[in-house]
Amino acid sequence: MEAIELLEIIERGEDSRHQFKRNVTNIKSLSQEICAFANSKGGMLIIGVEDSGEIVGLTAQDIRRLNQLISNAASEIRNPINPETENIKVEDKLVLVVHVPEGRDKPYFASDGAIYVKSGADKRKVTSKDELRRLFQESDILHGDQVPVEESTLDDLDEDYFDQFYQKEFDHSFREEPLDLKTLLSNLNLAKEGRLNVAGLLLFGKRPQKYKPQFNIKAVHFVGVEDTADEYIDSEDIDGKLAEQYRDGMVFILRNLKKEQKGQHRNSLGETRIDKGVFEELLVNALIHRDYFINAPIRLFIFDDRIEIISPGILPNNLTIENIKRGVSNQRNPIIASFATKQKPPLGLPYRGIGTGIKRALKLYPKIEFENNVEDNLFVARINF
């Protein structure tokens, strides 16, 4: 890093990727700072700079001591991490920059046994079970769709619906299998110890919202362009299996989307102003790739000037808006995604699982914006009219 780059960072002030320290002497505190960066998106700890941005510098002796302290602190973090240090001379003063990469084996535990993440320019301890699950999810250790659903039983399985899928996939009824249903569902990653998991419930459950009422679609057609309007044209809570939510979500969109004649006879019903393939791709992506660790619905909002499909959870792992536009994908819910490629409408979803959905939607209708809202932990697909 050049001195001018460091000066630009210091001038911008502290944020979740850059933290300033006048000096560091406490190994426990340093371990916590490194841990927080590794459990978040990585960043730089800049030592020799006041919180205010004033460069105070370090002595050569400080630099030697700090390098040893950093090495010791990193060794005390559970799950190996290797921060890199860089000595930079700025305004005739030495500054030590500690580069901490985003961890690939989250969560990381500091020397006090706690897990820390960045919260703005500060750090905080992870205390919620859901947040801890998401850290495991980022390391591909745990996925939201494989979590067992408390209080569910095998009686919650829609056996006739499941059998239609099974016969289509395996050419015979599941009832002809020598295995009992409990073992069969466990082998298919749809249940564990007699309880359906999230995937099993949403794909084949009789009434998924009995146990997961927030795993549905809240659809509203507002008057005007704001979601705070008191009036609405149409509203529906769309429940059921994922295939049913997809089907009824598409019905809601198509009945509320304005039609255009497009050269047809004036008595014709007309065609939707936007190819329905756009909504097929975006809605199925929302249902399959949303974060099922978050107990919140997908929101489908229609306004005078746009349609928004708002999914709980930001893009997983290292996905960005730019690379999803190029067809890069990451399966946040691998069980659901796997079954979705086998189930086709009307039993399932029009999902291919090859990362082309966003590309196809943009090709059909380029006026789509995507927002990865880290602060509110949601992802928005916005179709502008």
C-alpha positions as CSV (number, residue, x, y, z in Angstrom):
1,M,0.0,0.0,0.0
2,E,1.3,3.5,-0.9
3,A,1.3,6.3,1.7
4,I,-1.2,8.3,-0.4
5,E,-3.7,5.4,-0.3
6,L,-3.4,5.2,3.5
7,L,-3.9,8.9,3.8
8,E,-7.1,8.7,1.8
9,I,-8.4,5.9,4.1
10,I,-7.5,8.0,7.2
11,E,-9.2,11.1,5.8
12,R,-12.4,9.1,5.2
13,G,-12.5,8.0,8.8
14,E,-13.3,4.7,10.5
15,D,-15.9,2.3,9.2
16,S,-16.6,-1.4,9.3
17,R,-13.6,-2.2,7.2
18,H,-11.1,0.2,8.8
19,Q,-10.3,0.9,12.4
20,F,-7.7,3.2,13.9
21,K,-5.7,2.6,17.1
22,R,-3.1,4.9,18.7
23,N,-1.3,1.8,20.0
24,V,-2.1,-1.7,21.2
25,T,-0.8,-3.4,24.3
26,N,-3.6,-5.9,25.3
27,I,-3.4,-9.2,23.5
28,K,-7.0,-10.1,24.5
29,S,-8.4,-6.9,22.9
30,L,-6.3,-7.4,19.8
31,S,-7.6,-11.0,19.5
32,Q,-11.1,-9.7,19.6
33,E,-10.5,-7.0,16.9
34,I,-8.9,-9.6,14.5
35,C,-11.7,-12.1,15.2
36,A,-14.4,-9.4,14.4
37,F,-12.8,-8.6,11.1
38,A,-12.4,-12.3,10.1
39,N,-16.1,-13.0,11.0
40,S,-17.3,-10.1,9.0
41,K,-15.9,-8.9,5.6
42,G,-12.3,-8.5,6.6
43,G,-10.5,-5.2,6.9
44,M,-7.6,-3.2,8.2
45,L,-6.5,-2.4,11.7
46,I,-4.4,0.8,11.4
47,I,-2.1,1.3,14.4
48,G,-0.4,4.7,15.0
49,V,-3.5,6.8,14.3
50,E,-5.9,8.4,16.7
51,D,-9.7,7.8,16.4
52,S,-9.9,11.3,15.2
53,G,-7.6,10.5,12.3
54,E,-4.5,12.3,13.7
55,I,-1.3,10.4,12.8
56,V,0.8,9.9,15.9
57,G,3.1,7.2,14.6
58,L,5.0,4.4,16.2
59,T,8.6,3.8,17.2
60,A,10.7,1.1,15.7
61,Q,10.5,-0.7,19.0
62,D,6.7,-0.4,18.9
63,I,6.7,-2.0,15.4
64,R,8.8,-5.0,16.6
65,R,6.6,-5.5,19.7
66,L,3.3,-5.2,17.8
67,N,4.3,-7.7,15.1
68,Q,5.0,-10.2,17.9
69,L,1.8,-9.3,19.7
70,I,-0.2,-9.7,16.5
71,S,1.3,-13.1,15.8
72,N,0.5,-14.2,19.4
73,A,-3.1,-12.9,19.2
74,A,-3.8,-14.6,15.9
75,S,-2.5,-17.9,17.3
76,E,-5.0,-17.7,20.2
77,I,-8.0,-17.4,17.8
78,R,-9.7,-20.7,17.2
79,N,-9.7,-21.6,13.5
80,P,-6.4,-20.6,12.0
81,I,-6.1,-17.0,10.6
82,N,-3.1,-15.3,9.2
83,P,-3.2,-11.5,9.3
84,E,-0.5,-9.7,7.3
85,T,1.3,-6.6,8.5
86,E,2.7,-3.6,6.6
87,N,4.9,-0.8,7.9
88,I,4.1,2.5,6.1
89,K,5.8,5.8,6.5
90,V,3.3,8.7,6.4
91,E,4.3,12.3,7.1
92,D,7.6,11.0,8.5
93,K,5.8,8.8,11.0
94,L,5.6,5.0,11.0
95,V,2.2,3.4,10.9
96,L,1.5,-0.3,11.1
97,V,-1.4,-1.7,9.0
98,V,-2.8,-5.1,9.9
99,H,-4.6,-6.7,7.0
100,V,-7.2,-9.2,8.2
101,P,-8.9,-11.3,5.4
102,E,-12.5,-12.3,5.6
103,G,-12.5,-15.8,7.1
104,R,-13.3,-18.9,5.1
105,D,-13.9,-21.0,8.2
106,K,-16.4,-19.0,10.2
107,P,-17.1,-18.6,13.1
108,Y,-13.8,-17.6,14.7
109,F,-13.5,-17.5,18.5
110,A,-11.4,-14.9,20.2
111,S,-9.0,-15.7,23.0
112,D,-11.8,-15.2,25.6
113,G,-13.9,-17.9,23.8
114,A,-16.5,-15.4,22.4
115,I,-17.4,-14.7,18.8
116,Y,-17.1,-11.1,17.6
117,V,-18.3,-9.4,14.5
118,K,-18.0,-5.8,13.2
119,S,-20.9,-3.4,14.0
120,G,-20.1,-0.2,12.1
121,A,-16.6,0.9,13.2
122,D,-16.9,-1.0,16.5
123,K,-17.2,-4.7,17.3
124,R,-19.8,-6.6,19.2
125,K,-20.2,-10.1,20.6
126,V,-22.5,-12.5,18.8
127,T,-25.2,-13.6,21.2
128,S,-28.2,-14.7,19.0
129,K,-28.6,-18.3,17.8
130,D,-29.8,-17.1,14.4
131,E,-26.7,-15.0,13.8
132,L,-24.5,-17.9,14.9
133,R,-26.3,-20.1,12.4
134,R,-25.6,-17.6,9.6
135,L,-21.9,-17.6,10.4
136,F,-21.9,-21.4,10.0
137,Q,-23.9,-21.0,6.8
138,E,-21.2,-18.7,5.4
139,S,-18.7,-21.5,5.9
140,D,-21.0,-24.0,4.2
141,I,-21.3,-25.9,7.4
142,L,-25.0,-25.3,8.0
143,H,-27.9,-24.3,5.7
144,G,-31.2,-22.9,6.6
145,D,-33.2,-25.5,4.7
146,Q,-31.7,-28.4,6.6
147,V,-32.7,-27.2,10.1
148,P,-35.3,-29.6,11.7
149,V,-38.7,-28.0,12.3
150,E,-39.5,-28.3,16.0
151,E,-42.8,-30.0,16.8
152,S,-43.3,-31.3,13.2
153,T,-43.8,-35.0,12.6
154,L,-44.1,-37.3,9.6
155,D,-47.9,-36.7,9.8
156,D,-47.2,-33.2,8.4
157,L,-46.0,-34.7,5.1
158,D,-48.5,-34.5,2.2
159,E,-48.0,-38.1,1.2
160,D,-50.1,-38.0,-2.0
161,Y,-48.2,-34.9,-3.2
162,F,-44.9,-36.5,-2.2
163,D,-45.8,-39.7,-4.0
164,Q,-46.6,-37.8,-7.2
165,F,-43.0,-36.5,-7.1
166,Y,-41.6,-39.9,-6.2
167,Q,-43.3,-41.8,-9.0
168,K,-42.2,-39.2,-11.5
169,E,-38.6,-39.3,-10.3
170,F,-38.2,-43.0,-9.5
171,D,-41.0,-44.7,-11.6
172,H,-42.7,-46.2,-8.6
173,S,-44.5,-45.2,-5.5
174,F,-42.6,-44.5,-2.3
175,R,-45.0,-47.0,-0.6
176,E,-43.4,-49.8,-2.6
177,E,-40.0,-49.1,-1.0
178,P,-38.7,-51.6,1.5
179,L,-37.6,-48.7,3.7
180,D,-40.0,-47.1,6.2
181,L,-41.0,-43.5,5.6
182,K,-38.8,-42.1,8.4
183,T,-35.6,-43.7,6.9
184,L,-36.6,-42.8,3.4
185,L,-37.1,-39.1,4.2
186,S,-33.9,-39.0,6.2
187,N,-32.0,-40.5,3.2
188,L,-33.5,-37.8,1.0
189,N,-32.4,-35.1,3.4
190,L,-36.0,-34.0,4.0
191,A,-36.3,-35.1,7.7
192,K,-34.2,-36.1,10.7
193,E,-35.3,-38.3,13.5
194,G,-38.9,-38.2,12.5
195,R,-39.1,-34.4,12.1
196,L,-39.3,-32.6,8.8
197,N,-36.6,-30.1,8.1
198,V,-37.3,-26.7,6.5
199,A,-36.8,-28.1,3.0
200,G,-39.1,-31.1,3.7
201,L,-41.8,-28.8,5.1
202,L,-41.7,-26.2,2.3
203,L,-41.5,-28.7,-0.5
204,F,-43.8,-31.4,0.7
205,G,-45.6,-30.3,3.9
206,K,-49.4,-30.2,4.2
207,R,-49.5,-26.8,5.8
208,P,-46.0,-25.3,6.0
209,Q,-47.2,-22.1,7.7
210,K,-48.6,-24.0,10.6
211,Y,-45.0,-24.1,11.9
212,K,-43.3,-21.4,9.8
213,P,-46.0,-18.7,9.4
214,Q,-43.4,-16.1,8.1
215,F,-42.2,-18.4,5.3
216,N,-44.7,-17.0,2.8
217,I,-45.2,-14.1,0.4
218,K,-46.9,-10.8,1.5
219,A,-48.3,-9.3,-1.7
220,V,-49.7,-5.8,-2.0
221,H,-50.6,-3.6,-4.9
222,F,-50.3,-0.1,-3.6
223,V,-51.9,3.1,-4.9
224,G,-49.2,5.4,-6.0
225,V,-45.4,4.9,-5.6
226,E,-44.9,4.6,-1.8
227,D,-45.4,1.6,0.5
228,T,-46.6,3.8,3.2
229,A,-49.9,4.6,1.3
230,D,-53.1,3.9,3.3
231,E,-54.9,2.7,0.2
232,Y,-54.2,-0.4,-1.8
233,I,-55.7,-2.0,-4.9
234,D,-55.1,-5.7,-4.0
235,S,-53.5,-7.6,-1.1
236,E,-52.9,-11.2,-0.4
237,D,-51.0,-13.4,2.0
238,I,-49.7,-16.2,-0.2
239,D,-49.2,-19.5,1.8
240,G,-48.6,-23.1,1.0
241,K,-45.7,-25.2,-0.4
242,L,-43.1,-23.4,-2.4
243,A,-44.7,-24.6,-5.7
244,E,-48.0,-23.2,-4.5
245,Q,-46.5,-19.9,-3.4
246,Y,-44.8,-19.6,-6.8
247,R,-48.1,-20.3,-8.7
248,D,-50.2,-17.9,-6.6
249,G,-47.5,-15.3,-6.6
250,M,-47.4,-15.3,-10.4
251,V,-51.3,-15.1,-10.5
252,F,-51.1,-12.1,-8.2
253,I,-48.6,-10.3,-10.4
254,L,-50.3,-11.1,-13.7
255,R,-53.8,-10.0,-12.5
256,N,-52.3,-6.7,-11.2
257,L,-50.0,-6.0,-14.1
258,K,-51.4,-3.6,-16.7
259,K,-52.2,-5.0,-20.1
260,E,-51.4,-3.4,-23.5
261,Q,-53.1,-4.1,-26.8
262,K,-49.8,-4.3,-28.7
263,G,-51.6,-4.2,-32.1
264,Q,-54.3,-6.7,-31.2
265,H,-58.0,-6.2,-31.6
266,R,-59.5,-3.7,-29.2
267,N,-61.7,-6.4,-27.7
268,S,-58.7,-8.7,-26.9
269,L,-57.5,-9.0,-23.3
270,G,-54.1,-7.6,-24.4
271,E,-50.6,-8.7,-23.2
272,T,-48.7,-7.8,-20.1
273,R,-46.4,-4.8,-20.6
274,I,-43.5,-7.0,-19.4
275,D,-42.8,-10.6,-20.5
276,K,-44.0,-12.9,-17.7
277,G,-40.7,-14.8,-17.9
278,V,-39.1,-11.9,-16.0
279,F,-41.3,-12.5,-13.0
280,E,-40.9,-16.3,-13.3
281,E,-37.2,-16.0,-12.9
282,L,-37.1,-13.4,-10.2
283,L,-39.9,-15.0,-8.1
284,V,-38.4,-18.5,-8.2
285,N,-35.0,-17.1,-7.3
286,A,-36.5,-15.4,-4.3
287,L,-38.3,-18.5,-3.1
288,I,-35.2,-20.8,-3.5
289,H,-32.4,-18.5,-2.5
290,R,-33.8,-16.4,0.3
291,D,-32.3,-16.8,3.8
292,Y,-34.4,-19.3,5.8
293,F,-32.6,-18.4,9.0
294,I,-34.6,-15.1,9.0
295,N,-38.2,-15.4,10.1
296,A,-39.7,-12.9,7.7
297,P,-41.8,-13.2,4.5
298,I,-40.9,-12.4,0.9
299,R,-42.6,-9.1,0.1
300,L,-44.1,-8.6,-3.4
301,F,-45.0,-4.9,-3.8
302,I,-46.6,-3.4,-6.9
303,F,-46.5,0.3,-7.4
304,D,-47.5,2.7,-10.2
305,D,-44.0,2.8,-11.5
306,R,-42.4,-0.5,-10.4
307,I,-42.6,-3.9,-8.9
308,E,-40.4,-5.0,-6.0
309,I,-39.6,-8.5,-4.9
310,I,-37.9,-8.2,-1.5
311,S,-36.2,-11.3,-0.1
312,P,-34.9,-11.8,3.5
313,G,-31.1,-11.9,3.6
314,I,-28.4,-10.3,1.5
315,L,-26.4,-12.2,-1.2
316,P,-24.6,-15.1,0.4
317,N,-20.8,-15.5,0.7
318,N,-18.9,-13.6,-1.9
319,L,-21.7,-13.0,-4.4
320,T,-22.1,-9.5,-5.7
321,I,-24.7,-7.8,-7.9
322,E,-22.3,-7.6,-10.7
323,N,-21.4,-11.3,-10.7
324,I,-25.0,-12.6,-10.4
325,K,-25.7,-10.6,-13.5
326,R,-22.9,-12.6,-15.2
327,G,-24.5,-15.9,-14.1
328,V,-22.4,-16.6,-11.0
329,S,-24.5,-18.5,-8.4
330,N,-24.2,-19.9,-4.9
331,Q,-26.7,-22.3,-3.4
332,R,-27.7,-21.0,0.0
333,N,-30.3,-23.7,0.3
334,P,-28.9,-26.8,-1.5
335,I,-31.6,-29.2,-0.6
336,I,-34.4,-27.0,-1.9
337,A,-32.4,-26.1,-5.0
338,S,-31.7,-29.8,-5.7
339,F,-35.3,-30.8,-5.5
340,A,-36.4,-27.7,-7.4
341,T,-34.4,-28.9,-10.4
342,K,-36.3,-32.2,-10.3
343,Q,-39.8,-30.8,-9.7
344,K,-41.4,-29.0,-12.7
345,P,-44.7,-27.2,-12.7
346,P,-47.4,-27.8,-11.7
347,L,-45.8,-29.9,-9.0
348,G,-42.7,-27.8,-8.7
349,L,-40.8,-24.7,-9.8
350,P,-39.4,-23.7,-13.2
351,Y,-35.8,-23.8,-11.9
352,R,-32.8,-25.0,-13.8
353,G,-30.1,-24.4,-11.2
354,I,-27.4,-23.3,-13.7
355,G,-27.2,-19.7,-12.7
356,T,-28.9,-18.3,-15.8
357,G,-32.1,-16.9,-14.2
358,I,-30.9,-13.4,-13.6
359,K,-29.2,-13.2,-17.0
360,R,-32.5,-14.4,-18.7
361,A,-34.6,-11.8,-16.8
362,L,-32.3,-9.0,-17.8
363,K,-32.3,-10.1,-21.4
364,L,-36.1,-10.1,-21.5
365,Y,-36.3,-6.8,-19.7
366,P,-33.2,-4.7,-19.0
367,K,-34.9,-2.1,-16.7
368,I,-34.3,-4.2,-13.6
369,E,-32.3,-2.9,-10.6
370,F,-30.9,-5.0,-7.8
371,E,-30.2,-3.8,-4.3
372,N,-28.1,-5.8,-1.8
373,N,-29.2,-4.0,1.4
374,V,-26.6,-4.9,4.1
375,E,-28.0,-2.6,6.7
376,D,-31.5,-4.1,6.6
377,N,-30.3,-7.6,5.6
378,L,-32.5,-7.9,2.5
379,F,-32.1,-8.2,-1.3
380,V,-34.4,-6.3,-3.7
381,A,-35.2,-7.0,-7.3
382,R,-36.8,-3.9,-8.7
383,I,-38.6,-4.0,-12.1
384,N,-39.1,-0.4,-13.3
385,F,-41.9,0.5,-15.7
